[in-house]
Amino acid sequence: MARRDNAYSRVIAWLKLLLPLAALALLSTLFLVARTIDPTRAIPTAEVDVADLARDPRVRAPDYTGVTADGGALRVVAETAWPDLDGQARMAARVVRGELVTPDGARYEMTALEGVIDAEAGRVVLDGDVVVSLPAGYTVRSARIETSLDASRLVSPGPVAMEGPIGQLSAGAMEARAEVVGATDGDRRHVVVFTGGVKLIYDPEPGE
């Protein structure tokens, strides 16, 4: 048994010596047969105007996602964005899509031609043919929509036009906000409030 153990120990000792040497030999062979680098075949780099980039820095496909103080979820995605010169914490954006999910599960989807994310003021402003998809199949159009970064709230300070299952509605302003519903349990639900010369054209579905 002692001879077998001695032989085994000698084999292990030789392997510890030979294996590193073999690895070094393989590495040397790889370096010897490696191709010579041809700088003319390097991957072409994109042509970038550094001066233009410094003058007009832009970010492609920015994606802002956050949670409001009342437990809602807000996401804003744009085609391009760049620093706004009016403020250090402002980003202007083009071709904007937004989504607000309130704590009670109401979902608002928004699209706009332009927008501004103002972290200092705590709000997102969407401008230019803003379209908002409300729960239950309603669609609102407005020139401007403002939403808060710290609350599940949407505001249109100007005129809006809405279409949906009940027909067509126009108003001078709109606000989607949380309100207490019910005097007993104090349950808070998200509601949409229209103000300022509200006009409704009732057009129910056939058969109603």
Beta strands, then each sheet from edge to edge (+ up, - down):
strand 1: 59-60
strand 2: 63-67
strand 3: 73-83
strand 4: 90-101
strand 5: 107-118
strand 6: 123-134
strand 7: 138-148
strand 8: 154-156
strand 9: 160-164
strand 10: 167-171
strand 11: 173-181
strand 12: 187-195
strand 13: 199-202
sheet 1: 1+ 3- 2+
sheet 2: 1+ 3- 4+ 5- 6+ 7- 8+ 11- 12+
sheet 3: 1+ 3- 4+ 5- 6+ 7- 9+ 10- 13+
end
